[in-house]
Amino acid sequence: MGMINKMIRTLPFIVLSLWVGDVGAKTSRAPVEGEKRISVLFLGAPKSHSAAHDPITRYRVIKKHLGAHGVNFSYTENPKEAFDAEKLKQYDALLMYGNWEQNGTMPPDQEKVLLDYVNEGGGFLPIHCASACYGKSDTFVNLVGARFMSHGTGVFSPKNTETSHPITRGCKCVHAWDETYAHDRHAEDRIILQKRDDEPWSWIRNQGKGRVFYTASGHDHRVWDHPDFHEIIRRAILWCVGDANRASLNNLDIQPLKFAQARLPGYLKQKTIESYQEPLSPQESIKHVQVPASFEISLFASEPDIINPIAVNWDDRGRAYVVESIDYPNNHRSGNIGNDRIKICEDSDGDGIAEKFLVFADKLSLATSVLHAYGGVICTNGTELLFLQDSNGDDVADVRKVLFKGFSMSDTHAGPSNMRWGYDGWIYATVGYSGFKGTVGGKKHDFRTGIFRFRLKPQPAKEELGKDGTLQHLCELEFLQNTTNNTWGLGMTEDFDIFASTANANPSMYMTFPRSIYKQFDLKQPRTPRADSNPLFFPSSTDVRQVDVHGGYTSAAGHAFYTGRRFPDTYTNKIAFVCAPTGKLVGQFQFTPRGAGFKATQLPNNMYNSADAWSAPVAAEVGPDGALWICDWYNIIVQHNPVPTKHSAGYDAKKGRGNAYVCPLRDKQHGRIYRVFPKGSEAEAHSVMSLAQAVEILTKEKPPSQFWQIKAQQKILDSVNSNNKTTDDEMLKLVVSLKKATPFTLVHLYTLQELNHLDVETLKRAMASPDAGVRRAAIKHAPDKGLLESTFIRDGFITEVEPRALQQLLLAFSKVAPSESVASALMRLNVPSSDVGLSDAYLVALRGQAEAILHVQAKPSKHDGFDDATTSVLIDYFVSVVEPEDMPALQKKFAAIDSPLAVSITKKLSSVVPNTEAEVRKYTIDDAVHARGVAIYNQMCIACHGSEGAGVAGVFPPLDGSDWLIAEPMHAAAILIHGLKGPIKVNGKAYNGVMPPLVDIKNQQIADVLTYVRQSWSNDLPPLSVEEVKKAREDYKLQKGNLTEKDLITR
């Protein structure tokens, strides 16, 4: 591709010279007092107030168009929040667009706050329908300058009537379809800037020390998407905020963005993007960043000290260990020895800026995650997992051992990531569709696209390598649950709820319970249930380049919950941070319980967004200081795959060894790490360098952050497991301290469990806790000695009502010995089938207690029970799992009951014949074809359709069981050649995504991959021949652009 002659142009940035004169060039530096961006609060309204006016979508538009001009927009549709005096003081202006009480009155307290705010110098910009709000409130109407009366519609342009004012001087009027607003109760102290015919259209007025701007423009996106509308709103904001705020923006000295000529793939318009923004210095880039109005951002480290930061973790002293991923994406090195590094970044003087940098470990390749563990550091390294340790105190790793290996690097952005400690002594992580295939702990594993966990024997540094050159014989590995598509995010609350994010259209999901439990009871595990609603995000830049899911999360990374103590309490365990590097932002998702699952609502206000096109946050983690640490990959190229083609994106590129397209603009010179925290807040300060410090932290009256909880727990366990054995007296004191801790929390319980000192009395105390998370942990570890039954069953009913705790209780009931008391309680329990985790746990409990349930059900005197269909399914399961040696006793047991059901069960037990029949497929599989087909599928299809061919709801249709594959096989071939654009319907369900064409794919490859798809999972269809592919190519040779459902139906 190559860079062509550099042609510099600048983004229009008509500033401030309109008011304060031209400003000469200044040396770039970080913002200081008297230098700031303009901050605007956008007050919208629920769409239900007016279907035609959709404020949140108007906010999305204006936010991204004015971000590069130094304007920050924040959003609320709650007047009580907007008209809070302290909150409103955080903003320079209030923009109001939405429908509120057209013929009603404004609450007096809110009216006073607004009037005081403007009188004291705040700007107010009521737009369009805002003049129809609070029509009976004289104060509000007078503040706006008129009241809406009526409207027609039409395509028109208002006319500038005051051409010398900074807002309208030289400004084009919007020409678009709009409503033709007419007003009454016109104020006399206005300056009319624009008119439509003779009707005042846009005006300004002064109010005390403040300023008001109104325009009637803006009914829908025909106006809001118009560049002339963006410009008049920008000018109006700069006028309304007043001279001092304009001066502060001018002092910030945001330089015009410079652009150079090159080729970038343009999937949205299917044509080449001919230029790109040049990179900015860290000091200049931070001027384009927005964080919440009550927060501040600080640059911790940047190039040349840090390059391509992809992950961060901290040691016992709070020092940052940063992974620099230089080899990504196409330079994975043989033997996993490459150019990646782990670097210690230390702020030794406490000013919030790192000044000491030391390479802890180098010669890594495709490192993606780092975690302090077992007295050293564990990091991913290409195909393997490494243990690193500094044994002599010089902060350089001199111990390097492979824990286990088996991660595929067939696609380098689909490997392992996001390691983090659980409270249970396991390390949790995610893996993408490249997957894992290897031996760990002597057991073979083969999985991809999901959540897994592992643990190992303490003190790995002292252990000898096995014959395979690894420590896999000392490790355990467990795959937990598949996610919907490529996965690069993991989060964990202090209740030990586990969440993940995936790259495409599913930024938040939650884990139900481990696959091993489903497998034990012969149940198919679902993929992680969706918590989000596949939302569009809210960038502050228009320079957003994506392959699919345009405007949404197509590269989601990370899912860290706020578990610190520095942010407001409303964040703790309720807000998770999901990065969207293609959107240059870190989104905030607010979580509320939904049965045993969760609902994740994306907040309209990000924790971070940047108008710098190079900004690409890929990790956001809560640090030891309680701040949110953001790793900004800082790269103009975020897209990994697919490979651009002339048909799909404007030009033909080449594929690299890491399955990412080759582009010389992939940067290896930049990188930034930021810290975001509430203004004026103090950093959390702890240290766990000793066992005593660890115990002190865990027994504080106010529990510390999750980070320090885990650090303290690990220090305790490492101390106990070290060669310097803890004495009996020390152990006794430690255990007593933990048991007496107030409040008694989940980390205390798990730590006692890991120390083998979790007794029944402590469990009883935990089961009585008002904290559902603590109850869940206690339920999980309760012994099978009637404790659960005596605690949670009263008068024949289960007493636990909190859904997540109930889910854990049901799983626990599946493990206890058959009990008619438990069986009767289960039969009386009503569980909604829509609650995936809870209903699955209920099925597990029923199967675990099948013998007891059927015994109760068979008794003639029973009062409660299941319908015949449910009973039949339970009988079939029960007889299928009975061990042969138990058969006589069970036959005798049920034969003793005089009822038709008992007779039926006895007969089934007597007629059990082991099922030795192998699955019979209609079409014979050609192993060679499937081998070629799966290789193509893993490169080109798996990212969207998943390893199980299940797709992503609403976006990417399933391939397993697809009626499209059955109906017309050549349609699938045509789709691979020309691509497909939604909306479409598959199996009666709607999907609205975009599949780029695979223009260079050969006929044999199409036949191979479609034959593989047609004969995988539950599909059992005939193979597709090369001749059929040729015919499809000929039939559709005149096709222009992506296929649509209509194109296929009409053929």
Secondary structure, DSSP 8 states (H G I E B T S, - for coil): ----S---EE-----THHHH------------TT---EEEEEE---GGG-SS--HHHHHHHHHHHHGGGTEEEEEE--HHHHT-HHHHTT-SEEEE-S---TTS---HHHHHHHHHHHHTT-EEEEBGGGGGSSTT-HHHHHHHTSEEEEEEEEEE--EES-TTSTTTTT-----EEEEEEEEES--SS-EEEEEETTEEEEEEEEETTEEEEEE---SSHHHHT-HHHHHHHHHHHHHHTHHHHHHHHHHHT----EEEEEEE--TTTTS-EEEEE----HHHHGGGEE--TTEEEEEEEETTT--SEEEEEE-TT--EEEEE--STTT---GGG-SSEEEEEEE-SSSSSS--EEEEEEEEESS---EEEETTEEEEEETTEEEEEE-SSSSSS--EEEEEEE-B--SSTTSSEEEEEE-TTS-EEEEE-TT-EEEEETTEEEEE-SEEEEEEE-S-GGGS---TTSS-GGGEEEEEEEE-SS-EEEEEE-TT--EEEEESSS---EE--S-HHHHHHTT-------B-S---B---S-S----SSSTTB-SS-EEEEE--SSSS-TTTTTTEEEEEEGGGTEEEEEEEEEETTEEEEEE-SS-SEEES-TT--EEEEEE-TTSSEEEEE---S-----S---HHHHSS---B-TTSSB--TT--SS--EEEEEEETT--------SSHHHHHHHHT-SS---HHHHHHHHHHHHHHHHSSS---HHHHHHHHHHHHT-SS--HHHHHHHHHTT---HHHHHHHHT-S-HHHHHHHHHH--SSSHHHHHHEETTEE---SHHHHHHHHHHHTTS---HHHHHHHHH----TT-HHHHHHHHHHHHHTHHHHHHHHHSTT------HHHHHHHHHHHHHH--GGGHHHHHHHHHTS-SHHHHHHHHHHHT----------SS---HHHHHHHHHHHHHHTHHHH-TTS--BTTTB--STT-HHHHH-HHHHHHHHHH-EES-EEETTEEE--EE---TT--HHHHHHHHHHHHTSTT-------HHHHHHHHHHTTT--SSB-HHHHHT-
